[in-house]
Amino acid sequence: MTKDHRNQTMNNPRTNDTRRGSRVIPIVLGVLAVSTSALAQTSPEIERALAAAPRQMREAATVIKWKPDHTYDTLKKGTNRLVCYDRSGEPGRQPFAVQCTSVGNLERAAQNQRFEMETDAAKRKATTDAAEANGTRVKPEYGTVWYTMNGADQATARLHVTIAVPGATTQSTGLPDNPKQGGAWLMNAGTSTAHIMTPGS
């Protein structure tokens, strides 16, 4: 190619437009791919489960769907340690019931579900107490938060926030075992279910 021909090619608007277009197309395709991926992980079912999640953690949270055998399918794979799920179909639950907690607590949550399948309160308590006594009760991760929403519908559901501290006592935490002081307090002290109750939730 001669020097004059190269200059003509470089100064040709049509050629330059084609080159610019070839650079733009991959960028546009990349943006579309990201957008499609984001949309693929959004649905009413996912948004419902995420209702209990703190706003700043919601986008990166995992969402699962429990199966009858207490295993689960992943509806949305997250990048933080928060996992959310719908519990509305479980025995005794309100029409709107969702929960979020650490992924490290899923084994505990699955065991809770198995116990709660027993609709007789006395039998359910006996089973839970037996597991606590024989050491088969799965412990939640110490210091992890459980965000629970229950209500007739999402608009009126109440958010309840607790902090798991399995085995903790009033002596080890310095917290009272009742809410009379108006601050945080310890419930179910000395058990795997021990948790800190937060005021106003």
N, C-alpha and C positions, 0 to 999 in steps of 0.2 A: 504494500500500500504506500503510495507517494505521500509526501508531507502535505501537499495541497488537499489530497483526498481525506487525510486524517483530520485536517482543519475543518473541512466541509462537514465531516461526520460529527465532530465535536460541537460545531455551531448549528447543527440541524435541530430545531426545536422538537421535531417528532422523535428523533433518536433519543434526545435527552429525556423527553416525557416517558419513553418506553423504559429507560434505565431507572428513572424515579419510580415508575410503576412497579418494576420488578423488586424494588426494595420495600415498597409499601405493602405489597401483597402478603409476604410472610408475617409482617407485624399485625396486619388485620386478622389473618388466620389465627395467630397466637392469641389475640384478644378474644376472638370468638370462642376458641377452645377453652379459655379460662372461664368465660361467661357461661358456656354450656355446662362445664364442670360444676360451677356454683349452683346453677339451676337444678342440676341432677340431684343435689343434696338438699333440696328444699321441697317440702310438701306440707299439707295441713297436718299430717300425722307427726312429722318431725317438729313443726312449730308448736304443736300442742305439748309434746314432751319437754320442749325447751322452756316452757312458760315459767318453770320454777328456777331456772338458771339465772345467776347474777348477770346483768346486762353485759358487763365487760368480759365475761367468760363464755357467753352464749355461742358466739360464732365459731370458736375453736373446740366446742364440746362434742363428745361422741353421743350418738343417740342409738339406743337398741330397742328391740321389740322382744318381749318375753314370749316363749313358747309354752305349751301346756306341760312339757316335761321339765320346765324351769331352766332350760338352756335358752339361748337367745340368738337372734339375727341382728347384725349391725346395719342400721338404716343410714347412718351418717358417721363416717370415720373422722374423729377429731384429732387435734394436735396437742391439747392439754390433757390433764388427768380427770376432767369432769365428765361424767356420764349421766345421761338422763333417760327416763323411760316413763311410759304411761302405765298406771296401775288400775285404771278405771274398771276393768273387767274382773278384778279379784274379788273374792267373797267379802261382803261387808263394806266394800269401798263406796264412797260417794260417786255420783255421776262424773264429776271431774276430779281425778286423782292422779297427780304426776309427782315424780321425785327425781332429784339429782344428787349425786354423791361422787366420791372418788372411785375410779375404776378398780382400785384395790379392795373395794367393799362389795363387789359383785357376788362373790361367793357367799358372803353374809346375807345379801339381799335374796339370793336364790334359796338359801336355807329358811329365811323368814317366810318366803312364799310357800314352801313346803309345809311349814308349821301352820300357816294361816289357812290352808286348805281345810283344816279341821274347823268346822263351824261351831262346835260345842266349846264354849269358852273354858269350862273347867278342864276338859280333856286337852285343849290346846295349851293351857297353862301347865298342866302336868307334863306334857311332852317337852315343852320348853325348859321347865325346871329340871327335868331329868337330863337333858342335854347339857345344861349348865353344870349340874352336879358331876356328870361322868366325863366332862372335858371335851365333849364333841360339839359344843356350841362354838360356831365360827366367830372369831373376834373381828370387829371392824378395825381399821387402821386408827391408831391413836392420834387424836388431834384433827381427824378429818371431819368435814362438815356435811350434814344431811339437810338438803333443802326440800321441803315437802309442801305441796299445795293440795288442799282438799276443799270441795264445795259443790254446790248444786250445779254451777257452771264456772267457766273461767273468770267471768266478770266479778263474781262474788266469792271466789275461792280465797281461802286464807293461807298465807305463807307462814310456815312454821320452820324455824331454823334451830338445829341442835348441833353440838360438837361432841363427837364420840371420844370418850376417855375410858376405855375398858379397864376394869379393875381399880379405878380411882375411888378414893374415899374423901370424906370431908377433911381428914387429917392430911392427906397427901396433896390436896388441892387448895385447902384453906377456904373452900366455898361452903356455904350452908346447905343443908339438905331440904330446904323449903324456900319459897319465894317471899317470905315475910319482910325481908329487908329491902325488897324492891329491885335487887340487882340479879346478876346471874346466879344460878344455884345448881346443885348436883342432884340428879335423879337416878335411882337404881344403883346407888353407891355400892362398890365392892363386887359388882357383877360385870359380865362381858357387855351388858347393855348400859352400863353407866354412861351418862352423857350430861353435858352442860346445857341447861335450858337458858335461852337468851330472852331478856325482857322484851315485851311487845310483840312476841311472835308465838 
